[in-house]
Amino acid sequence: MKLLRVGPAGSERPALLDRDGTLRDLSGLITDVDGALLADDSVLSRVRDAAAGGELPVLDAEGLRVGPPVGRIGKVVGIGLNYFGHAAEIGAEPPAEPILFLKAPDTVGGPDDTVLIPRGSVKTDWEAELGVVIGSTARYLGSAEEGLAHVGGYVLVNDVSEREFQIERGGTWDKGKNCETFTPLGPWLVTADEIPDPQVLDVKLWVNGELKQDGNTSDQIFPVGEVVRYLSQFMTLHPGDVIVTGTPGGVAMGRPEPKPYLRAGDVVELEIEGLGRQRQEFKDA
């Protein structure tokens, strides 16, 4: 299923995009698309049955904002340097273990919401990424297969990053990852049953119409199941938590000088096979 949340920021309602591309209202069945839904197989089954039966009301998509497809996110966990191509382009060795950082849930926005370039920023960068949404509580998992079994769905993410804040200002990466609006999510949460193999997905990103990233999740150093297993050794993953699994090569930081970091007025578009497309206009904060 393709689940989404539509409406004004903070007042989104749950919806479903059916197989014909028609937007359907889920608010008569569920209150939100969130961890509680993903963890409840019986409610998910009711949603599937209603969708298959064609009984869900149609929503007029004209002018309707699409919000982030997951509500009430507990935490957003990022994985750094998780593509061989990205590590190579910045001259880094592939890490021996996954590199972890956290993004605050209040950085999450809709797929087409405006992204704000922080005050004082000179190195705001793009990162098209596969996002994993946890479907059942994961702690101390024993295998990558178990990791995959705890995935509830997948989303498209732009892990917007300010490289000077991240790398040159001391401390952890979090400074460059947690600026407001820095985690556009969506448009859809695609349930895991529709993505049988997350390691074969094309990942693309354009800036002002120019293709910048053209990768595939097969280039990941640590595949999705292993990432979930690994994280579960250090933290409990709860339904609705989001893991941002790294970006392929092609970011501004990896390009020759002068590096084409983002400026106000730039337009970024990105897509992952089967997960939809985003479009953001960048403006000064």
Rosetta blueprint (number, residue, H / E / L):
1 M L
2 K E
3 L E
4 L E
5 R E
6 V E
7 G L
8 P L
9 A L
10 G L
11 S L
12 E L
13 R E
14 P E
15 A E
16 L E
17 L E
18 D L
19 R L
20 D L
21 G L
22 T L
23 L E
24 R E
25 D E
26 L L
27 S L
28 G L
29 L L
30 I L
31 T L
32 D L
33 V L
34 D E
35 G H
36 A H
37 L H
38 L H
39 A L
40 D L
41 D H
42 S H
43 V H
44 L H
45 S H
46 R H
47 V H
48 R H
49 D H
50 A H
51 A H
52 A H
53 G L
54 G L
55 E L
56 L L
57 P L
58 V E
59 L L
60 D L
61 A L
62 E L
63 G L
64 L L
65 R L
66 V E
67 G L
68 P L
69 P L
70 V L
71 G E
72 R L
73 I L
74 G L
75 K L
76 V E
77 V E
78 G E
79 I E
80 G E
81 L L
82 N L
83 Y E
84 F H
85 G H
86 H H
87 A H
88 A H
89 E H
90 I L
91 G L
92 A L
93 E L
94 P L
95 P L
96 A L
97 E L
98 P L
99 I E
100 L E
101 F E
102 L E
103 K E
104 A L
105 P H
106 D H
107 T H
108 V E
109 G E
110 G L
111 P L
112 D L
113 D L
114 T L
115 V E
116 L E
117 I E
118 P L
119 R L
120 G L
121 S L
122 V L
123 K L
124 T E
125 D E
126 W L
127 E L
128 A E
129 E E
130 L E
131 G E
132 V E
133 V E
134 I E
135 G L
136 S L
137 T L
138 A E
139 R L
140 Y L
141 L L
142 G L
143 S L
144 A H
145 E H
146 E H
147 G H
148 L H
149 A H
150 H L
151 V E
152 G E
153 G E
154 Y E
155 V E
156 L E
157 V E
158 N E
159 D L
160 V L
161 S E
162 E E
163 R H
164 E H
165 F H
166 Q H
167 I H
168 E H
169 R L
170 G L
171 G L
172 T L
173 W H
174 D H
175 K H
176 G H
177 K L
178 N L
179 C L
180 E L
181 T L
182 F L
183 T E
184 P E
185 L E
186 G L
187 P L
188 W L
189 L E
190 V E
191 T E
192 A H
193 D H
194 E H
195 I L
196 P L
197 D L
198 P L
199 Q L
200 V L
201 L L
202 D E
203 V E
204 K E
205 L E
206 W E
207 V E
208 N L
209 G L
210 E E
211 L E
212 K E
213 Q E
214 D E
215 G E
216 N E
217 T H
218 S H
219 D H
220 Q E
221 I L
222 F L
223 P L
224 V H
225 G H
226 E H
227 V H
228 V H
229 R H
230 Y H
231 L H
232 S L
233 Q L
234 F L
235 M L
236 T L
237 L E
238 H L
239 P L
240 G L
241 D L
242 V E
243 I E
244 V E
245 T L
246 G L
247 T L
248 P L
249 G L
250 G L
251 V L
252 A H
253 M H
254 G H
255 R L
256 P L
257 E L
258 P L
259 K L
260 P L
261 Y L
262 L L
263 R L
264 A L
265 G L
266 D L
267 V E
268 V E
269 E E
270 L E
271 E E
272 I E
273 E L
274 G L
275 L L
276 G E
277 R E
278 Q E
279 R E
280 Q E
281 E E
282 F E
283 K E
284 D E
285 A L
